Amino acid sequence: TLSGLSKRQLGLCLRSPDVTASALQGLHIAVHECQHQLRDQRWNCSALEGGGRLPHHSAILKRGFRESAFSFSMLAAGVMHAVATACSLGKLVSCGCGWKGSSSSPGPQDTWEWGGCNHDMDFGEKFSRDFLDSREAPRDIQARMQIHNNRVGRQVVTENLKRKCKCHGTSGSCQFKTCWRAAPEFRVVGAALRERLGRAIFIDTHNRNSGAFQPRLRPRRLSGELVYFEKSPDFCERDPTVGSPGTRGRACNKTSRLLDGCGSLCCGRGHNVLRQTRVERCHCRFHWCCYVLCDECKVTEWVNVCK
């Protein structure tokens, strides 16, 4: 029922409907986290809410901006994270516990061993690739940028794996522990990708058809870094062609000199002070599968709103 799926994505859905459902939930989680991480920016990921379509149909993901790079990485990470987590919970018929071995196994004096159910990161990474990356060799800079940034998003999930342990022993003495690998909290992934956004690398493309990556200035190592090839617009005004909703009506911080301040966020148009009572989503919980359940909270406050 979801519009906008490619033939390959439809095929994955038919073969593995449970895994695809987890992948779609991962996209929802990623958009939610994207909005949290860029909540103080003029472009705050709200354009990725597709209204029944994949986020990838947003106009900004047809472009080569820094924000496009960040979004690609976040969405790829979200799919990998959600699928791996669903595996560990026994929700999927086509995967189960990840490999329990470790390159750093406990020694004789250690009081723990690998056990439990690892989050199957390899399965999550593969499905994220199958679902989001083109199978054909990318022939233009846009496709190459997307695949590169998708890879960065998945790499960040892997880099932040954590060890979880459960104690065993009389009266909770924790004489012995069973440990397993688990995916990090997705907030940790989002924060790491936000950090990479700040140091994203501009690619000067001499030949866009060949998609050759030629970093501006001196050569730099691209592995693990977000890349982009177009200078971002200011996102001050609504422009559907670049996925910009504009900043009119956005709440701003009158006392801040940072990006969330009224001076920056309102683009020099000024702001109004309004007393607002609104109902907003709060205490949101992600449920498998595949929806977000939120409470409704009523908030009354004075707000500064961009003209």
Secondary structure as the mmCIF struct_conf table of DSSP 4:
data_model
#
loop_
_struct_conf.conf_type_id
_struct_conf.id
_struct_conf.beg_label_comp_id
_struct_conf.beg_label_asym_id
_struct_conf.beg_label_seq_id
_struct_conf.end_label_comp_id
_struct_conf.end_label_asym_id
_struct_conf.end_label_seq_id
STRN STRN1 SER A 3 SER A 3
TURN_TY1_P TURN_TY1_P1 GLY A 4 GLY A 4
HELX_RH_AL_P HELX_RH_AL_P1 LYS A 7 ARG A 15
HELX_RH_AL_P HELX_RH_AL_P2 PRO A 17 GLN A 37
TURN_TY1_P TURN_TY1_P2 LEU A 38 ASP A 40
BEND BEND1 GLN A 41 TRP A 43
BEND BEND2 CYS A 45 CYS A 45
HELX_RH_3T_P HELX_RH_3T_P1 SER A 46 LEU A 48
BEND BEND3 GLY A 51 GLY A 52
STRN STRN2 ARG A 53 ARG A 53
HELX_RH_3T_P HELX_RH_3T_P2 PRO A 55 HIS A 57
BEND BEND4 SER A 58 SER A 58
HELX_RH_3T_P HELX_RH_3T_P3 ALA A 59 LYS A 62
BEND BEND5 ARG A 63 ARG A 63
HELX_RH_AL_P HELX_RH_AL_P3 ARG A 66 SER A 88
TURN_TY1_P TURN_TY1_P3 LEU A 89 GLY A 90
TURN_TY1_P TURN_TY1_P4 VAL A 93 SER A 94
HELX_LH_PP_P HELX_LH_PP_P1 CYS A 97 TRP A 99
TURN_TY1_P TURN_TY1_P5 SER A 103 SER A 104
TURN_TY1_P TURN_TY1_P6 PRO A 108 GLN A 109
BEND BEND6 THR A 111 THR A 111
STRN STRN3 TRP A 112 TRP A 114
BEND BEND7 GLY A 116 GLY A 116
HELX_RH_AL_P HELX_RH_AL_P4 MET A 121 LEU A 132
BEND BEND8 ASP A 133 ASP A 133
BEND BEND9 ARG A 135 GLU A 136
HELX_LH_PP_P HELX_LH_PP_P2 ALA A 137 PRO A 138
BEND BEND10 ASP A 140 ASP A 140
HELX_RH_AL_P HELX_RH_AL_P5 ILE A 141 GLU A 159
TURN_TY1_P TURN_TY1_P7 ASN A 160 ASN A 160
STRN STRN4 LYS A 162 HIS A 168
BEND BEND11 GLY A 169 GLY A 169
HELX_RH_3T_P HELX_RH_3T_P4 THR A 170 GLY A 172
BEND BEND12 GLN A 175 GLN A 175
STRN STRN5 PHE A 176 ALA A 182
HELX_LH_PP_P HELX_LH_PP_P3 ALA A 183 GLU A 185
HELX_RH_AL_P HELX_RH_AL_P6 PHE A 186 GLY A 198
TURN_TY1_P TURN_TY1_P8 ARG A 199 ARG A 199
HELX_LH_PP_P HELX_LH_PP_P4 ALA A 200 ALA A 200
STRN STRN6 ILE A 201 PHE A 202
STRN STRN7 ILE A 203 ILE A 203
BEND BEND13 HIS A 206 HIS A 206
TURN_TY1_P TURN_TY1_P9 ARG A 208 GLY A 211
STRN STRN8 PRO A 215 PRO A 215
BEND BEND14 ARG A 216 ARG A 218
TURN_TY1_P TURN_TY1_P10 SER A 223 GLY A 224
BEND BEND15 GLU A 225 GLU A 225
STRN STRN9 VAL A 227 TYR A 228
BEND BEND16 GLU A 230 GLU A 230
BEND BEND17 GLU A 237 GLU A 237
STRN STRN10 ARG A 238 ASP A 239
HELX_RH_3T_P HELX_RH_3T_P5 PRO A 240 VAL A 242
TURN_TY1_P TURN_TY1_P11 GLY A 243 GLY A 243
STRN STRN11 SER A 244 PRO A 245
BEND BEND18 THR A 247 THR A 247
TURN_TY1_P TURN_TY1_P12 ARG A 248 GLY A 249
STRN STRN12 ALA A 251 CYS A 252
STRN STRN13 ASN A 253 ASN A 253
TURN_TY1_P TURN_TY1_P13 LYS A 254 THR A 255
BEND BEND19 LEU A 258 LEU A 258
TURN_TY1_P TURN_TY1_P14 LEU A 259 ASP A 260
STRN STRN14 GLY A 261 GLY A 261
HELX_RH_AL_P HELX_RH_AL_P7 CYS A 262 LEU A 265
TURN_TY1_P TURN_TY1_P15 CYS A 266 GLY A 268
BEND BEND20 ARG A 269 ARG A 269
STRN STRN15 HIS A 271 HIS A 287
TURN_TY1_P TURN_TY1_P16 TRP A 288 CYS A 290
STRN STRN16 TYR A 291 CYS A 306
#
